[in-house]
Each structure stands twice: as structure tokens, then as C-alpha cells.
Amino acid sequence: ILNVEQSPQSLHVQEGDSTNFTCSFPSSNFYALHWYRWETAKSPEALFVMTLNGDEKKKGRISATLNTKEGYSYLYIKGSQPEDSATYLCAFMDSSYKLIFGSGTRLLVRP
Amino acid sequence: KAGVTQTPRYLIKTRGQQVTLSCSPISGHRSVSWYQQTPGQGLQFLFEYFSETQRNKGNFPGRFSGRQFSNSRSEMNVSTLELGDSALYLCASSLVVGQDARKNVEQCFGPGTRLTVT
């Protein structure tokens, strides 16, 4: 059974703080790693799709890195804003092309 | 461009009944995947359809089935509902061109159908 772990489960930060969370996944048979942001009462929204070891992607204040050899990805948010409050999901894809999601990190940014 | 739509948004059913959920993908997207989310669990993959064929399947019992129509719209059916089937069911579409492109393509999610089984 493939296991995708995310930590921490939840995080409360102050507006302006920078923060990061971790996604751990199997290091074998890696095809891709996805990150999604899921705001309450909305649909999950794609942030990044990463496929190569050492990949770094950035979208505004959010960035992500990927280490496929050791099986982890970090998501960073610089200068958190209240609108960043959401659940951040990572999903691992292997050769079956199925996406296996972690349980998410729930971020709350206090003004 | 219209996003992924799902109907109905909310549904209450009784144990033992069956239910059909519908998903209309983004125009031009031929791949549709279904996911289940229950409290405390991440999104669990149900199945994926592409060009009217089931291309991938998760570890769910045979009570869960689906189909896709020629216009790429998809339906998911759950028969003999159990209390544990109460969940948020999300569908996602993606624009996939070519086998290897499947790993590079993000999923575009709909708003979900909240199913409650009593």
C-alpha cells in the first residue's frame, strides 16, 4: 500500500510569517508529485506538478522543491497572508498514473 | 471557460438505495477522474475514464461504478448504499495528449457532491 504523509497536520501562523510543510512519498517508481490548495467551500486548485528530481517551482509567494531520491517535497509560503488559509494537499503518482493523496496540511493565517 | 460542474451538489439517501452522480468536465478535457473524501481521510481515487473507457481503478468494491459518454461527461453510481459511503465525491478533469503527458497534467476539480447516507 502506497503511503503519502504530510506534516504537520495543521499549522497556525501570524500574518507575515513564512512557513513550510512537508510531503513524504515512496522513493521508488516515481512519476510525478502534485500540490493542490483547497480553500473551504471551494474546489481544490492545482499549484504545482513536479516530475524531475531537484525541481523547484514558484508561483508568487509560494514555492516547492522536490527530492525524488529520498522521497520528499517541501512547500514554502513566504510572508503568509490570511487569504493563504487553506488545506494544502500533495499527491504522488507512480507508473499506474493514479494520484495518491496525502491527508493535507491545514494552514490558518491569523491577521 | 466554464469549470468542472457536478450535480447534484447535495444528496441525502437511505441505506440500501442507489445513487448516481454526474460530472461535466471542462470543454476539451477527455479524462475524468473520481475521488472520495471521508472525514479524516485524504482524497481516495475511485476511477478514471478516458474516451468512454475506464482507464484506471482504485480499491473500491464493485458497488462503485462509473461510465463516460461520448461528450466526456461522466456518471458515477453507487449501489446498495452503506452508512460509510457518506462522503464528498469530487470529480476532476484533465487535458491529456499522449501517454507520457499523463504525469505532467494537473487535475481540474469540480465543487463536489456531498452525499449523506442515513
Interface residues (C-beta under 8 A of the other chain):
Chain A: V4 Y31 A32 H34 Y36 K42 S43 P44 E45 A46 V49 T51 L89 A91 M93 S96 Y97 K98 L99 I100 F101 G102 S103 G104
Chain B: G3 V4 S33 Y35 G40 Q41 G42 L43 Q44 F45 E48 R55 N56 G58 L90 A92 R102 K103 N104 V105 E106 Q107 C108 F109 G110 P111 G112
